[in-house]
Amino acid sequence: MNGRGDEILIIGAGFGGIAAAIELRRHGFDRVRIMEAAPQLGGTWHYNTYPGVACDVPGHAYSFSFEQRRDWSRLCSHGDEILAYMRAVADRYGIEPLIEYSRRVSRCEFDERLGRWRVTAADGATREAAALVIATGQLNRPRIPELPGLGSFAGHSFHSARWDHGYDLRGRRVAVVGTGASAIQFVPEIAPIVSRLTVFQRSANWLLPRRNHVYPPRVRRLIQTVPGLQRLRRAALFGVLEGLTASILHPRTVGRLLALRSSIFMRSQLRDPELRRRAWPDYPFGCKRVLFSSHYLPALGRPNVELIGEPIEELTPTGIRTADGALHEVDCIIWGTGFQTTAPVAPIEVVGAGGRRLAEAWAGGPHAFLGLTVPGFPSMFLMYGPNTNTSGGSIIFFLEAQARYVRQALGHVRAGGWRTLDVRPEVEAAFDAQTQARFRGTAWLECDSWYRDERGRVVTNWPGYMHEYRRRTSAFRPSDYVFAPAATRAAG
């Protein structure tokens, strides 16, 4: 990669895109550009602005290791603080000028003759690059279930990831469909202001406490002034997070201990036996995402809140009808139904070597070597790709590891004067088989969740610890790849 070929195009200006751009620029890749669909950076933290939005991973872990902020206002940062942090990091490392905003990519096609990627935006703009980094993530496309009568509801509705701040919820009859990580944050915020809140739950959650008070001034001073304290806090927290992963990997030992801790906490918050019955999970601890909140369960006990466990049968012009025949009339429906997680990269059409589409390569479910590279798609990398999500850690840790790997890979291409690299099919297939085999015996396979596709295959999560992933990605191995010579270089 030299001259014109040094150009690297990144799609997405969330944490993944920013991490990749910083790592590449710090190691001499000067021709880096980012195409971002939104009018500003931030990814999920740009789009998710619902009341109470916050990260459930403490800020000193949910941030870059090389850019530690010591003045977080509280343990688990609110969305506006995280977005401000991302902007500050982008400014500090000169990333902002690299970003083309409001460029929603619709197609990426590899030109075998030139050994380059051609990227087309929805507005018709095209860009070319020697390497492509797709950093659109797993949590970027809101999902609304296709229920009968979906278009018939005459009231107001919106998805929590596209919160309508212009609609006043005060005094309204509101339905919340879904009880995942977003809903448990915004339900306690809106419950006191609506006249009636009906929460439709498909499955209950295992919860652990999250006390997220503002740091006292003395604690903030200690964090900001004591050398090494933040580094020590971060190391200790990673031990705790790896312990949560251990509970999922070993559901019959460590998992039972954390399930007991969760049970004690939930019983203390669910005093009403009937509400406790409805709000109690019927699957093993860790099979679905474990949630952290000290306010969600008490909100369900408010006199103006009702938790519905009956399946939704249809939507009507005035509300939601459940399988027991009851019609719940509401003024507004808030969809807290998560994201389309099992089809990463979509709806972008990606066409690799030989005209093969990524959707075809992933017909049996998304897969990639180390979650990063796919055979037949030369010099294309995925950030937060298949099987790199974490149920018990910080995704920022994974993104940093991925950015280092991408930089090493492209550094090898540049140093060798190669045109492209492509992961060997047998290497990727062996990795995928090993990855799927590691899920056996874990909590992830003991229920259905957004981690799994319609075939039951876990396509989102890493089947181990954070430190394992860092080790696997720490050193790029050229033997895992096939390299194409530059046009000016003789083959062989």
C-alpha positions as CSV (number, residue, x, y, z in Angstrom):
1,M,0.0,0.0,0.0
2,N,1.8,3.1,-1.2
3,G,0.8,6.4,-2.7
4,R,-2.8,6.4,-3.8
5,G,-3.2,2.9,-2.3
6,D,-2.6,4.1,1.2
7,E,-6.2,5.4,1.4
8,I,-8.3,3.7,4.0
9,L,-12.1,4.3,4.2
10,I,-14.0,3.7,7.4
11,I,-17.8,3.5,7.5
12,G,-19.2,4.7,10.8
13,A,-18.0,7.4,13.3
14,G,-19.0,5.6,16.5
15,F,-16.5,4.2,19.0
16,G,-15.3,1.6,16.5
17,G,-14.6,4.0,13.7
18,I,-12.9,6.5,16.0
19,A,-10.7,3.8,17.5
20,A,-9.7,2.5,14.0
21,A,-8.9,6.0,12.7
22,I,-6.8,7.0,15.8
23,E,-4.8,3.8,15.7
24,L,-4.1,4.0,11.9
25,R,-3.2,7.7,12.1
26,R,-0.8,7.1,15.0
27,H,1.1,4.6,12.9
28,G,1.6,6.6,9.8
29,F,-1.6,5.9,7.8
30,D,-2.3,9.5,6.9
31,R,-4.9,9.0,4.2
32,V,-7.9,7.9,6.3
33,R,-11.5,9.0,5.8
34,I,-14.7,8.3,7.5
35,M,-18.2,8.2,6.1
36,E,-20.9,8.7,8.6
37,A,-24.7,8.5,8.0
38,A,-25.6,10.8,10.9
39,P,-25.0,14.5,11.0
40,Q,-22.5,14.1,13.9
41,L,-20.3,11.4,15.4
42,G,-21.2,9.2,18.3
43,G,-22.9,6.1,16.7
44,T,-25.4,4.6,19.2
45,W,-24.7,7.5,21.6
46,H,-25.8,10.0,19.0
47,Y,-29.1,8.2,18.3
48,N,-30.0,7.0,21.8
49,T,-31.2,10.1,23.7
50,Y,-34.1,8.6,25.7
51,P,-34.7,9.8,29.3
52,G,-32.2,8.1,31.7
53,V,-29.9,6.9,28.9
54,A,-26.6,5.7,30.4
55,C,-24.0,3.0,30.0
56,D,-24.2,0.1,32.4
57,V,-20.4,-0.3,32.3
58,P,-18.5,2.1,34.5
59,G,-16.9,5.0,32.7
60,H,-13.3,4.1,33.5
61,A,-13.8,0.8,31.6
62,Y,-16.2,2.2,28.9
63,S,-13.5,4.5,27.5
64,F,-10.2,4.2,25.7
65,S,-7.3,3.0,27.7
66,F,-5.1,5.6,26.1
67,E,-7.4,8.5,26.8
68,Q,-8.7,8.0,30.4
69,R,-11.0,10.7,31.6
70,R,-10.7,11.3,35.4
71,D,-13.7,13.7,35.8
72,W,-16.7,11.4,35.1
73,S,-19.5,12.7,37.2
74,R,-20.6,9.3,38.3
75,L,-19.7,5.6,38.1
76,C,-21.8,4.8,35.0
77,S,-21.8,7.7,32.6
78,H,-24.9,9.2,31.2
79,G,-25.3,9.4,27.4
80,D,-24.5,13.1,27.1
81,E,-21.2,12.7,29.0
82,I,-20.2,9.8,26.8
83,L,-21.0,11.7,23.6
84,A,-19.0,14.7,25.0
85,Y,-16.1,12.4,25.7
86,M,-16.2,11.0,22.2
87,R,-16.2,14.5,20.7
88,A,-13.2,15.5,22.9
89,V,-11.2,12.4,21.9
90,A,-12.0,13.0,18.2
91,D,-10.8,16.6,18.5
92,R,-7.7,15.7,20.4
93,Y,-6.6,13.2,17.8
94,G,-7.6,15.2,14.7
95,I,-10.4,12.8,13.7
96,E,-13.2,15.4,13.1
97,P,-11.8,16.7,9.8
98,L,-11.7,13.2,8.4
99,I,-15.4,12.6,8.7
100,E,-18.0,13.1,5.9
101,Y,-21.3,13.5,7.7
102,S,-24.7,12.7,6.4
103,R,-23.2,10.1,4.0
104,R,-25.3,7.0,4.4
105,V,-23.4,4.2,2.6
106,S,-25.6,1.9,0.4
107,R,-23.1,-0.2,-1.4
108,C,-19.4,-1.3,-1.2
109,E,-18.0,-3.2,-4.2
110,F,-14.5,-4.6,-4.6
111,D,-12.8,-4.0,-8.0
112,E,-10.6,-7.0,-8.7
113,R,-8.8,-5.3,-11.6
114,L,-7.7,-2.4,-9.5
115,G,-7.6,-4.1,-6.1
116,R,-9.7,-1.3,-4.6
117,W,-13.1,-0.8,-2.9
118,R,-15.6,1.5,-4.5
119,V,-18.1,2.8,-1.9
120,T,-21.4,4.5,-2.9
121,A,-23.5,6.6,-0.7
122,A,-27.3,6.9,-0.9
123,D,-26.9,10.4,-2.3
124,G,-24.9,9.0,-5.2
125,A,-21.5,10.2,-3.9
126,T,-18.7,7.6,-4.5
127,R,-15.3,7.0,-2.8
128,E,-12.5,4.6,-3.5
129,A,-10.0,3.1,-1.1
130,A,-7.4,0.4,-0.9
131,A,-8.8,-0.9,2.4
132,L,-12.3,-0.8,3.8
133,V,-13.2,-0.8,7.5
134,I,-16.9,-1.3,8.3
135,A,-17.6,0.1,11.8
136,T,-21.4,0.2,11.8
137,G,-21.6,-2.1,14.8
138,Q,-24.3,-4.5,16.0
139,L,-26.6,-2.0,17.8
140,N,-27.4,0.5,15.1
141,R,-30.7,-0.5,13.4
142,P,-33.8,-0.3,15.6
143,R,-36.1,-3.4,15.4
144,I,-39.9,-3.1,15.5
145,P,-41.6,-6.5,15.5
146,E,-43.9,-7.2,12.6
147,L,-47.1,-7.6,14.6
148,P,-50.6,-7.9,13.0
149,G,-52.2,-4.5,12.7
150,L,-48.9,-2.7,13.1
151,G,-50.0,0.1,10.8
152,S,-53.5,0.5,12.2
153,F,-52.6,2.2,15.5
154,A,-54.0,5.7,15.3
155,G,-52.0,7.1,18.3
156,H,-48.4,8.2,18.4
157,S,-45.4,5.8,18.4
158,F,-41.7,5.8,18.2
159,H,-38.7,3.5,19.0
160,S,-36.6,4.3,22.1
161,A,-33.5,4.6,19.9
162,R,-35.2,7.4,18.0
163,W,-36.9,9.1,20.9
164,D,-39.4,11.8,20.0
165,H,-38.6,14.6,22.3
166,G,-41.3,16.8,20.7
167,Y,-44.1,14.5,22.0
168,D,-45.2,15.4,25.6
169,L,-45.8,12.2,27.6
170,R,-47.2,14.0,30.6
171,G,-50.7,12.8,31.4
172,R,-50.7,10.3,28.6
173,R,-51.6,6.6,28.5
174,V,-48.4,5.0,27.4
175,A,-47.4,1.5,26.4
176,V,-43.8,0.3,26.5
177,V,-43.2,-2.8,24.4
178,G,-40.1,-4.6,25.5
179,T,-38.2,-4.7,28.7
180,G,-34.5,-4.8,27.7
181,A,-31.5,-2.6,28.6
182,S,-33.1,0.6,27.3
183,A,-36.5,0.1,28.8
184,I,-35.2,-0.5,32.3
185,Q,-33.6,2.9,32.1
186,F,-36.4,5.0,30.7
187,V,-39.4,3.3,32.4
188,P,-38.5,4.7,35.8
189,E,-38.0,8.1,34.2
190,I,-41.4,8.3,32.5
191,A,-43.5,6.4,35.0
192,P,-44.0,9.4,37.4
193,I,-45.2,11.8,34.6
194,V,-47.6,9.6,32.6
195,S,-51.2,8.9,33.7
196,R,-50.9,5.2,32.9
197,L,-48.0,3.1,31.9
198,T,-48.5,-0.4,30.5
199,V,-45.3,-2.4,30.1
200,F,-45.5,-5.4,27.8
201,Q,-42.9,-8.0,28.7
202,R,-42.0,-10.9,26.4
203,S,-39.5,-12.3,29.0
204,A,-38.4,-11.1,32.4
205,N,-34.8,-10.1,33.3
206,W,-32.2,-11.0,35.8
207,L,-31.2,-7.8,37.5
208,L,-28.3,-6.7,39.7
209,P,-28.2,-3.4,41.6
210,R,-26.8,-0.3,40.1
211,R,-26.4,2.7,42.4
212,N,-25.3,5.5,40.2
213,H,-25.1,8.5,42.4
214,V,-23.0,11.6,41.6
215,Y,-19.5,11.2,43.0
216,P,-19.0,13.2,46.2
217,P,-16.4,16.0,45.7
218,R,-13.8,14.2,47.8
219,V,-14.0,11.1,45.6
220,R,-13.6,13.2,42.4
221,R,-10.6,14.9,43.9
222,L,-9.0,11.6,44.7
223,I,-9.6,10.2,41.2
224,Q,-8.2,13.3,39.6
225,T,-5.1,13.8,41.8
226,V,-3.8,10.5,43.1
227,P,-1.3,9.0,40.6
228,G,-2.2,5.6,39.3
229,L,-5.6,5.4,41.1
230,Q,-7.6,5.5,37.9
231,R,-5.4,2.7,36.4
232,L,-5.9,0.7,39.6
233,R,-9.7,1.2,39.5
234,R,-9.8,0.1,35.9
235,A,-7.8,-3.0,36.5
236,A,-10.0,-4.0,39.5
237,L,-13.1,-3.4,37.5
238,F,-11.9,-5.6,34.6
239,G,-11.6,-8.4,37.2
240,V,-15.2,-7.9,38.2
241,L,-16.4,-7.9,34.6
242,E,-14.5,-11.1,33.8
243,G,-16.2,-12.6,36.8
244,L,-19.6,-11.8,35.2
245,T,-18.4,-13.6,32.1
246,A,-17.3,-16.5,34.2
247,S,-20.9,-16.9,35.5
248,I,-22.1,-17.2,31.9
249,L,-19.4,-19.7,30.9
250,H,-20.0,-21.8,34.0
251,P,-23.7,-21.6,34.7
252,R,-23.8,-24.5,37.2
253,T,-21.0,-23.1,39.5
254,V,-20.2,-19.4,39.3
255,G,-23.5,-18.8,37.6
256,R,-25.5,-20.1,40.5
257,L,-23.6,-17.8,42.9
258,L,-24.5,-14.7,40.9
259,A,-28.0,-16.0,40.3
260,L,-28.4,-16.2,44.1
261,R,-27.1,-12.6,44.5
262,S,-29.6,-11.4,41.8
263,S,-32.4,-13.3,43.4
264,I,-31.8,-11.8,46.8
265,F,-31.7,-8.3,45.3
266,M,-34.9,-8.8,43.2
267,R,-36.9,-10.3,46.1
268,S,-36.0,-7.3,48.2
269,Q,-37.5,-5.0,45.4
270,L,-40.5,-7.1,44.5
271,R,-42.6,-7.3,47.7
272,D,-45.9,-8.0,45.9
273,P,-46.1,-11.8,45.2
274,E,-48.1,-11.4,42.1
275,L,-45.8,-8.8,40.6
276,R,-42.8,-10.9,41.6
277,R,-44.3,-13.9,39.8
278,R,-44.7,-11.8,36.6
279,A,-41.4,-10.1,36.7
280,W,-39.3,-13.2,37.5
281,P,-37.2,-14.7,34.7
282,D,-37.9,-18.3,33.7
283,Y,-34.4,-19.1,32.2
284,P,-30.9,-19.5,33.6
285,F,-28.9,-16.5,34.8
286,G,-26.8,-15.1,32.0
287,C,-28.6,-16.7,29.1
288,K,-29.9,-13.3,28.1
289,R,-28.2,-10.0,28.9
290,V,-28.0,-9.4,32.7
291,L,-29.3,-5.9,33.4
292,F,-28.3,-3.4,36.1
293,S,-30.9,-1.2,37.8
294,S,-32.0,-0.3,41.3
295,H,-35.0,1.7,40.0
296,Y,-36.7,-0.5,37.4
297,L,-38.5,-3.0,39.6
298,P,-39.7,-0.4,42.1
299,A,-41.2,1.5,39.1
300,L,-43.2,-1.6,38.2
301,G,-44.8,-1.4,41.6
302,R,-46.2,2.1,41.1
303,P,-50.0,2.3,41.2
304,N,-50.1,3.8,37.7
305,V,-47.9,1.0,36.2
306,E,-49.0,-2.4,35.0
307,L,-46.7,-5.2,33.8
308,I,-48.3,-7.4,31.2
309,G,-46.8,-10.9,30.5
310,E,-49.4,-12.0,28.0
311,P,-48.2,-12.2,24.4
312,I,-49.3,-9.4,22.0
313,E,-51.8,-10.6,19.5
314,E,-52.4,-7.5,17.5
315,L,-52.4,-3.7,17.3
316,T,-55.7,-1.9,16.9
317,P,-56.5,1.7,16.2
318,T,-56.8,2.4,19.9
319,G,-54.2,0.2,21.5
320,I,-52.7,-3.3,21.9
321,R,-54.7,-6.6,22.2
322,T,-53.1,-9.4,24.0
323,A,-53.6,-13.2,23.6
324,D,-56.0,-13.3,26.5
325,G,-58.4,-11.0,24.5
326,A,-57.8,-7.9,26.6
327,L,-57.5,-4.6,24.8
328,H,-55.2,-2.1,26.4
329,E,-56.1,1.3,25.1
330,V,-53.2,3.8,24.9
331,D,-52.3,7.2,23.5
332,C,-48.7,6.3,22.7
333,I,-46.5,3.2,22.0
334,I,-42.8,3.3,22.8
335,W,-41.0,0.4,21.2
336,G,-38.2,-0.8,23.5
337,T,-37.6,-3.8,21.3
338,G,-33.9,-3.4,20.6
339,F,-31.9,-3.8,17.4
340,Q,-31.4,-6.0,14.4
341,T,-28.3,-7.7,15.8
342,T,-28.1,-10.9,13.7
343,A,-27.5,-9.2,10.3
344,P,-24.5,-6.9,10.9
345,V,-23.5,-4.5,8.0
346,A,-27.1,-4.7,6.5
347,P,-28.7,-2.8,4.8
348,I,-25.3,-1.9,3.1
349,E,-24.8,-4.2,0.1
350,V,-21.3,-5.5,0.1
351,V,-19.9,-7.2,-3.0
352,G,-16.5,-8.9,-2.8
353,A,-14.2,-10.8,-5.2
354,G,-16.0,-12.6,-8.0
355,G,-19.2,-10.6,-7.5
356,R,-20.0,-12.6,-4.3
357,R,-22.3,-10.7,-1.9
358,L,-21.7,-10.7,1.8
359,A,-25.3,-11.6,2.3
360,E,-24.7,-14.8,0.3
361,A,-21.5,-15.6,2.3
362,W,-23.5,-15.2,5.5
363,A,-26.6,-17.1,4.3
364,G,-26.0,-19.6,7.2
365,G,-25.4,-16.8,9.7
366,P,-22.7,-14.1,10.1
367,H,-19.1,-15.3,10.7
368,A,-15.7,-13.8,10.4
369,F,-12.1,-14.6,11.4
370,L,-11.6,-13.0,14.8
371,G,-14.9,-11.2,14.0
372,L,-12.7,-9.1,11.6
373,T,-12.2,-10.6,8.2
374,V,-14.3,-12.7,5.8
375,P,-12.9,-14.9,3.0
376,G,-13.4,-13.4,-0.5
377,F,-13.6,-9.8,0.7
378,P,-10.0,-8.6,0.3
379,S,-8.7,-5.9,2.6
380,M,-12.1,-5.5,4.3
381,F,-12.3,-5.4,8.1
382,L,-15.2,-5.4,10.5
383,M,-15.2,-3.5,13.8
384,Y,-17.6,-5.1,16.3
385,G,-18.3,-7.8,13.8
386,P,-19.8,-11.3,14.4
387,N,-19.0,-12.9,17.7
388,T,-17.2,-9.9,19.3
389,N,-20.0,-8.7,21.5
390,T,-19.6,-9.1,25.3
391,S,-22.1,-10.0,27.9
392,G,-19.9,-9.2,30.8
393,G,-17.3,-6.6,29.7
394,S,-16.6,-3.4,27.8
395,I,-16.9,-3.4,24.1
396,I,-14.3,-0.5,24.0
397,F,-11.7,-3.1,25.1
398,F,-12.6,-5.3,22.1
399,L,-12.6,-2.3,19.7
400,E,-9.1,-1.3,20.8
401,A,-7.9,-4.8,20.2
402,Q,-9.5,-4.9,16.8
403,A,-8.1,-1.5,15.8
404,R,-4.6,-2.7,16.7
405,Y,-5.1,-5.9,14.6
406,V,-6.3,-3.9,11.6
407,R,-3.4,-1.6,11.8
408,Q,-0.9,-4.5,12.0
409,A,-2.6,-6.2,9.0
410,L,-2.5,-3.1,6.9
411,G,1.1,-2.4,8.1
412,H,2.1,-5.8,6.8
413,V,0.5,-5.1,3.4
414,R,2.2,-1.7,3.2
415,A,5.7,-3.0,4.3
416,G,5.5,-5.9,1.7
417,G,4.3,-3.7,-1.1
418,W,1.2,-5.9,-1.5
419,R,-2.0,-4.8,-3.0
420,T,-4.5,-6.7,-0.8
421,L,-4.8,-9.4,1.8
422,D,-7.6,-12.0,2.1
423,V,-8.1,-14.4,5.0
424,R,-7.7,-18.0,4.0
425,P,-11.1,-19.8,3.9
426,E,-9.8,-22.8,5.9
427,V,-8.5,-20.5,8.6
428,E,-11.8,-18.7,8.9
429,A,-13.8,-21.9,8.8
430,A,-11.7,-23.5,11.6
431,F,-12.0,-20.4,13.7
432,D,-15.8,-20.3,13.3
433,A,-16.2,-24.0,14.2
434,Q,-14.0,-23.5,17.2
435,T,-16.0,-20.5,18.3
436,Q,-19.4,-22.2,18.0
437,A,-18.1,-25.3,19.8
438,R,-17.1,-23.1,22.8
439,F,-20.7,-22.1,23.4
440,R,-21.6,-25.7,24.4
441,G,-22.3,-25.9,28.1
442,T,-22.6,-22.1,28.6
443,A,-25.7,-20.2,29.6
444,W,-26.0,-18.6,26.2
445,L,-27.5,-21.8,24.7
446,E,-30.1,-22.3,27.4
447,C,-32.7,-20.0,26.0
448,D,-33.5,-17.8,23.0
449,S,-32.1,-14.3,22.9
450,W,-30.9,-11.5,20.6
451,Y,-27.5,-13.2,20.7
452,R,-28.8,-16.0,18.5
453,D,-30.2,-16.1,15.0
454,E,-33.3,-18.0,13.8
455,R,-31.2,-21.2,13.5
456,G,-30.1,-21.0,17.2
457,R,-26.6,-20.1,16.3
458,V,-24.9,-17.5,18.5
459,V,-23.7,-14.8,16.1
460,T,-23.1,-11.8,18.3
461,N,-21.1,-12.9,21.3
462,W,-17.5,-13.8,22.0
463,P,-17.5,-17.2,23.8
464,G,-14.8,-16.3,26.3
465,Y,-13.1,-13.6,28.3
466,M,-11.9,-10.2,27.3
467,H,-8.2,-11.1,27.9
468,E,-8.6,-14.1,25.6
469,Y,-9.7,-11.9,22.7
470,R,-6.9,-9.5,23.3
471,R,-4.4,-12.3,23.2
472,R,-5.9,-13.8,20.0
473,T,-5.7,-10.4,18.2
474,S,-2.4,-9.2,19.7
475,A,-0.2,-10.4,16.9
476,F,-1.1,-10.4,13.2
477,R,-0.1,-13.7,11.6
478,P,0.6,-13.4,7.8
479,S,0.2,-17.2,7.4
480,D,-3.5,-16.7,8.0
481,Y,-3.8,-14.7,4.9
482,V,-3.2,-14.7,1.1
483,F,-1.6,-11.6,-0.3
484,A,-2.1,-10.2,-3.8
485,P,0.9,-8.6,-5.4
486,A,0.7,-4.9,-6.5
487,A,0.2,-4.3,-10.2
488,T,3.8,-3.2,-10.7
489,R,5.1,-6.3,-9.0
490,A,5.7,-9.6,-10.7
491,A,3.5,-12.4,-9.4
492,G,5.1,-15.0,-7.1
